[in-house]
Amino acid sequence: MPRFTKNQALVDHIGARLKRERDAQGLSQRELARRVYGGLADGTITKYEKGEHGPSIESLCLLALALGLEPADMLPTREELQALFPS
């Protein structure tokens, strides 16, 4: 089984995008957490935005839905990925 390492730059990128989208909609972290289907624990959005840990694929999709976005909108572009994962 392959080992995956946490790419902090990717986690930070997703957190920054989440914060930008949340701020653009005038939502508090708590309001966004409550909008997510099933809800998120208090502090989860803070942890994502600070890069303490990244959301799971399921959480990323639910966050995008709560923000009215496509899940792909939360992810880096191809060019950004190449910068995050240089060959």
N, C-alpha and C positions, 0 to 999 in steps of 0.2 A: 504494500500500500504506500503511495507517495506521501511524503511529509510536506505539509504546507507551513510556511512561516508567515507570521503576521506582517503585512506591509503597512507600517505606520503612516506612510504618506497617503496610501489609499484610504485608510480609516479617517485620516484628517480631511481628505478631500470630500468624502461623503458627509462628514459632520459639518463642514463649511457649507456645502450645498444645501443641506437640510436647514441650517440656520438661515441662510439667505432666503430660501423659499418661505420659511415660517415667518420671518420678519416682513417679507414682501406682502404677506397676507394679513399682517397685523395680529398674529396669534401669539399668545404666551406659550411657553413650553407645556404648561399644565393643560391649556386648551387643546393643543395638538395631541397630547397623550390621551386625552379623553375622546378625541375624534376617532382614534384608531379603533378598528373593530376589535372588541374584546378588551380594549383599554390597555394602557401601559402603566407600569408602576411609576409613582412619582420619582423623579430624578433620572429616569431612563433617557429622556430627550437630552438632558444636560450631559449625561455620560457620552452619548453619541456626538453631540456638538463639540465637546471638549476633546474628543478622540480617545477617551478612556477605553472604549471598545466600540466596535462597529456592529450595526444591526445584522441579524440573520437575513437570509434571502426573503423569508416570509415577512419579517418585520419591515424590511425595505419596501416590499410590495404594498404592505398595509399602510405605511407612511405615505407612499406615493398616492395611493387611493384617497387617503384622508386629506391630502393637499391638492387633489384634483389633477395629478400629474401622471405621466407614464412612468413605470419603474425605471426605464432607461434614462429618464431625465435626471435621476438621482446619481447616475454613474458617470465616470469620466468618459470623455470622447476618446476616439482612437488615438489621437495625438497626445492627449493627456496621459493615457495608459502607457504609451511608449516612453514618456518621460518618467513615469512612476516605476516602470519595469524595463530599464535599459538592458539591451542584450549584450 
